[in-house]
């Protein structure tokens, strides 16, 4: 299992458009990707689960990755988050 943390910089948080970008990226990998923020968790591959977390700008999100591509997904998702959200 791999994990990393990221503080959301997107002004609208993980609302519809940014959440859609994240979900699209997460679905590129053959591993489970779970988001945690506070006491909420969500499958990063499901748009409604991500948007229902209600993550806003400045909140920390922890990514938990497990499966055959967890190493690749961890590195690429870190980069994706820094460049897009």
C-alpha positions as CSV (number, residue, x, y, z in Angstrom):
1,X,0.0,0.0,0.0
2,X,1.2,3.5,-0.9
3,X,-0.1,6.8,0.3
4,X,0.5,10.5,0.0
5,X,-1.2,13.7,1.2
6,X,-2.1,16.8,-0.7
7,X,-3.6,20.1,0.3
8,X,-6.3,21.2,-2.2
9,X,-5.4,24.5,-4.0
10,X,-8.3,24.6,-6.4
11,X,-10.6,27.6,-5.4
12,X,-13.8,25.6,-5.7
13,X,-12.3,22.5,-3.9
14,X,-13.2,19.1,-5.3
15,X,-16.4,20.3,-6.9
16,X,-17.8,18.9,-10.2
17,X,-15.1,19.9,-12.7
18,X,-12.0,19.3,-10.6
19,X,-13.5,16.1,-9.2
20,X,-14.2,14.9,-12.8
21,X,-10.5,15.5,-13.7
22,X,-9.4,13.5,-10.7
23,X,-11.8,10.7,-11.3
24,X,-10.8,10.5,-15.0
25,X,-7.1,10.3,-14.0
26,X,-7.7,7.7,-11.2
27,X,-9.5,5.4,-13.6
28,X,-6.3,5.1,-15.6
29,X,-4.7,2.8,-13.0
30,X,-5.3,-0.9,-12.1
31,X,-5.4,-0.4,-8.3
32,X,-7.8,0.8,-5.7
33,X,-7.5,4.5,-4.9
34,X,-9.3,5.8,-1.7
35,X,-9.5,9.4,-0.7
36,X,-9.7,10.4,3.0
37,X,-10.4,13.8,4.4
38,X,-11.2,14.2,8.0
39,X,-13.7,11.4,8.8
40,X,-14.9,11.0,5.2
41,X,-13.6,8.5,2.7
42,X,-14.4,7.9,-1.0
43,X,-13.5,5.8,-4.0
44,X,-11.4,8.1,-6.2
45,X,-12.8,6.4,-9.3
46,X,-16.5,7.5,-8.5
47,X,-17.5,11.1,-9.2
48,X,-20.4,11.2,-6.8
49,X,-18.3,9.7,-4.0
50,X,-15.6,12.4,-4.5
51,X,-18.0,15.4,-4.8
52,X,-20.0,14.2,-1.8
53,X,-16.9,14.5,0.4
54,X,-17.3,18.3,0.2
55,X,-13.6,18.9,0.2
56,X,-12.8,22.7,0.0
57,X,-9.7,24.7,-0.8
58,X,-7.1,24.4,1.9
59,X,-8.2,20.9,3.1
60,X,-5.8,18.0,3.2
61,X,-6.7,14.9,1.3
62,X,-4.9,11.6,1.8
63,X,-4.6,9.2,-1.1
64,X,-4.4,5.5,-0.2
65,X,-3.4,3.3,-3.2
66,X,-3.3,-0.5,-3.3
67,X,-2.9,-2.9,-6.1
68,X,-0.7,-3.9,-9.1
69,X,-0.1,-0.3,-10.3
70,X,0.1,1.4,-6.9
71,X,3.7,2.7,-7.4
72,X,3.0,4.2,-10.8
73,X,-0.3,5.6,-9.7
74,X,1.2,7.2,-6.6
75,X,3.9,9.1,-8.6
76,X,1.6,10.1,-11.4
77,X,-1.3,11.2,-9.2
78,X,1.1,13.4,-7.1
79,X,2.2,15.1,-10.2
80,X,-1.4,15.4,-11.5
81,X,-2.6,17.0,-8.3
82,X,0.3,19.5,-8.2
83,X,-0.3,20.6,-11.8
84,X,-4.2,20.6,-11.8
85,X,-5.7,20.9,-8.3
